[in-house]
Amino acid sequence: MKLRLQISFLIALSLLAALLAPFGISSKFQLDVLTLIFFTAYLGQSWNILGGYAGQFSFGGVMFFGTGAYTSSILLNTFGLPPIFGIFAAIFMGALLGLLVGYLSFRSGLRGSYFALITLAFAELLRVLANSVEFTGGGVGLFLTYAPGFYNLQFNSPTGFYYFSLILLVISLVIAMWLERSRFGAQLVAIRENEDAAEALGVDTLKCKIYAIMIMGGMGGAAGTFYAQKYLYIDPPISYSIALSVEMLLVTIVGGMGTVFGPLIGSFVLHAVNEIARHFISTPGLSLIVYGFILIVIISYLPNGLVGLFRKTRKSTEDKDA
Amino acid sequence: MLEVKSLTKRFGGLIAVSEVDLDVAKGEIVSLIGPNGAGKTTLFAIIAGFLKPNEGEVILNNTSITNLKPHKICKQGMVRTFQITQPFATLNTLENIMIGAYANTSNKSLAKSNAERVAEIVGMTSLLYQTADGLTVAARKRLELARALATDPQLLLLDEVMAGLNPTEIDEIVDVIKGIRDTGVTIFLIEHVMKAVVNLSDRTYVLNDGKLIAHGTPNSIASDPAVIEAYLGHGAAETMARGHKT
């Protein structure tokens, strides 16, 4: 109980710090890095819902991001729909794509690596499609006009995007906290641990998995709009990049799968490692090697992620107390 | 309550279950026995919706549940346990049982109190916060039972809940099962431990090579020549009968 109080206090404090950060940080670069950390943590959380809680690993999480980016951008460029509404269309399209992919793959009983590969295939398929059809701008991509304003979800300072990413992050954390408390979340965990047993105990495993991938899809869709409005340019390799699919699962695995704060912690640590390595090592490419090495160490020694490390120490102190 | 009508399941050329007819009435404890490989677990899997039969019908409370998925069958009041225990390994006992309790409520505190009540029935109160992968074999068997019971079933299908237990543990779980029956739950169980079968069941079905070969009270079954031959080989009944005479 005391621990829970301490954690709530810590969360409140972190949130306050995050809200005030732009007033204390003068460097645009640092604020941009924080924005990127929050954005990656948000995407990681979307992956975490299906991968961490429900145990269904996907290698193609980027497909929702890309579809969301194209949805709001096309609506803006072709129909003049402001992204403040477009983002909801992006969420809808992401969730719809989740429904489609989830229904097709889960109904045919794809699990484990087969499911991971089919999501990768879907993401690649969409990349090739986006490259070949006209309304996506094909290989040229889509340019968005720079017109800062709330309706356009564009901001003339990094602070605006910082708060935008913070809002996304907080929403993702609230979703994860809800999962921890709700029947739906418990059923997802049951599916991860043992799908047959869950089914026997009355869990509609197909429906639960489809809902989970739809939530992931909706979240990814919103992320796409965020990206498009921040960088004002999307094309197929960016929108459906395998690297981003990998990054969202990486931050989650490093931080701790199936936990509320895993993706955020993982995103912080990986970005910090990356920035520090880049800062101190000038030889091109070497920083990536260091980054990779640290990644291997974390994954081999902390199979439950960094959150797992925290839990382990907590448990041993509790044992000592008892 | 449960009726199985000429159920047949083929895996390629192998007939695992062949034209099985059986019924379980409300309030009974009925057992299913048979040598290894007789098709008992396959029969259970079909009844609970995990496998689709090639022919035949499964009827629960006068409605056909033949091609329903397991979670739907669970909602209709019939739930199975697994012979090889299938715990949610990283969850603790309470969380495991709560998954069962969530079949009837989406309220967390209600599910929790139901789970605690069930844990008391099966005698797991002291293990509530132990993670499932750290439980002993006996405790895992109880957990299987507890989770199934938490779904508030009318009919429980128990697949060898006593296998691997020592005599004391068997006596304990027999008492637990009797207690469950006394609360109005009908029980259909697969078991190898004859002492428990005789002690528990009102009626027994014997399955061999996918076919039902005998049916009756446990004591009449034990002296049935067809059953003895199924377990001990052709001619065994005759030999035994002769042995008794001389």
Interface residues (C-beta under 8 A of the other chain):
Chain A: R181 S182 R183 A186 Q187 V189 A190 E193 N194 D196 A197 A198 E199 A200 L201 G202 V203 D204 T205
Chain B: A48 F50 K69 P70 H71 C74 K75 V79 R80 T81 F82 Q86 P87 F88 A89 T90 L91 E95 M98 I99 G100 Y102 A103 T105 S106 N107 K108 A111 R147 A148 A150 T151
